[in-house]
Amino acid sequence: MARPRRRGGRLAFVAAVKKAISRWRAELPRRRGAAGKTPPGVAGFYYYLRIVAAMYWQEPNDDRAITMNPLSKFVVGLLTAAIFFFGIFPQPLLNSLRGAPAPIAQAAR
């Protein structure tokens, strides 16, 4: 079963990418040492766009459902619950960092 294509989706996506690139270029001269950060940023941007393009503009190779074994489902559910729990109640995690070495505790602030 083919996915329905959205009209104007590609145009909106291209406009958003152009806007992001223009903001990045406008901010580039203000950054110090930006030349060292530019190649990894461009590479990351390129690979991210490949994933987005594959999701929206390529037809799927097959229509099989994704299967997961019960242990994987349990681990994904547990990690999802932990993300929500620590996102809503971060204090237990922050309290556990009080006894941590100084560099780790400073990075968490």
C-alpha positions as CSV (number, residue, x, y, z in Angstrom):
1,M,0.0,0.0,0.0
2,A,1.5,3.3,-1.1
3,R,1.6,6.3,1.2
4,P,-0.4,9.3,0.1
5,R,1.8,12.1,-0.9
6,R,1.2,15.5,0.6
7,R,1.0,18.4,-1.7
8,G,3.3,21.2,-0.9
9,G,5.3,19.1,1.6
10,R,8.5,19.2,-0.4
11,L,8.1,23.0,-1.0
12,A,7.7,23.6,2.7
13,F,10.6,21.4,3.5
14,V,12.9,23.1,1.0
15,A,11.8,26.5,2.4
16,A,12.6,25.4,6.0
17,V,16.0,24.1,4.9
18,K,16.9,27.3,3.1
19,K,15.8,29.3,6.1
20,A,18.0,27.2,8.4
21,I,21.0,27.5,6.1
22,S,20.6,31.3,5.9
23,R,20.4,31.6,9.7
24,W,23.5,29.4,10.0
25,R,25.4,31.5,7.5
26,A,24.4,34.8,9.2
27,E,25.6,33.4,12.5
28,L,28.8,32.0,11.2
29,P,31.0,35.2,11.3
30,R,30.0,35.8,15.0
31,R,31.2,32.4,16.1
32,R,34.8,32.0,17.2
33,G,36.5,28.9,15.9
34,A,33.5,28.0,13.7
35,A,35.9,26.6,11.0
36,G,36.6,23.6,13.3
37,K,32.9,23.0,13.9
38,T,31.7,23.4,10.3
39,P,32.6,20.1,8.7
40,P,31.0,17.8,11.4
41,G,27.9,20.0,11.4
42,V,27.6,19.8,7.6
43,A,28.1,16.0,7.6
44,G,25.5,15.6,10.4
45,F,23.1,17.8,8.5
46,Y,23.6,15.8,5.3
47,Y,23.0,12.4,6.9
48,Y,19.9,13.8,8.8
49,L,18.5,15.1,5.5
50,R,19.0,11.7,3.9
51,I,16.9,10.0,6.6
52,V,14.1,12.6,6.2
53,A,14.2,12.3,2.5
54,A,14.0,8.5,2.8
55,M,11.0,8.7,5.1
56,Y,9.0,11.1,3.0
57,W,10.0,10.7,-0.7
58,Q,11.0,7.0,-1.2
59,E,8.5,4.2,-1.6
60,P,8.9,1.4,0.9
61,N,10.6,-1.8,-0.3
62,D,8.1,-4.1,1.3
63,D,4.9,-3.9,3.4
64,R,5.9,-6.4,6.1
65,A,5.2,-5.4,9.7
66,I,8.2,-4.8,12.0
67,T,8.5,-7.6,14.5
68,M,10.1,-7.3,17.9
69,N,10.7,-10.1,20.5
70,P,9.1,-9.6,23.9
71,L,12.4,-8.7,25.6
72,S,13.0,-5.8,23.1
73,K,9.4,-4.6,23.7
74,F,10.0,-4.6,27.4
75,V,13.3,-2.7,27.2
76,V,11.8,-0.1,24.9
77,G,8.8,0.3,27.2
78,L,11.0,0.6,30.3
79,L,13.3,3.2,28.7
80,T,10.3,5.2,27.5
81,A,8.8,5.1,31.0
82,A,12.2,6.2,32.4
83,I,12.4,9.1,30.0
84,F,8.9,10.3,31.0
85,F,9.6,9.8,34.7
86,F,12.9,11.6,34.8
87,G,11.5,14.3,32.5
88,I,8.6,15.0,34.9
89,F,10.5,14.3,38.2
90,P,14.2,15.1,37.6
91,Q,15.0,15.5,41.3
92,P,16.0,11.9,42.1
93,L,18.5,11.9,39.2
94,L,19.9,15.3,40.3
95,N,20.2,14.2,43.9
96,S,22.2,11.1,42.8
97,L,24.7,13.5,41.2
98,R,25.5,15.3,44.4
99,G,28.0,12.6,45.4
100,A,29.5,12.4,41.9
101,P,33.0,13.8,41.1
102,A,33.1,17.5,40.3
103,P,33.4,17.3,36.4
104,I,30.3,15.1,36.1
105,A,28.3,17.3,38.6
106,Q,29.3,20.5,36.7
107,A,28.3,19.1,33.4
108,A,24.8,18.3,34.8
109,R,24.2,21.9,35.8
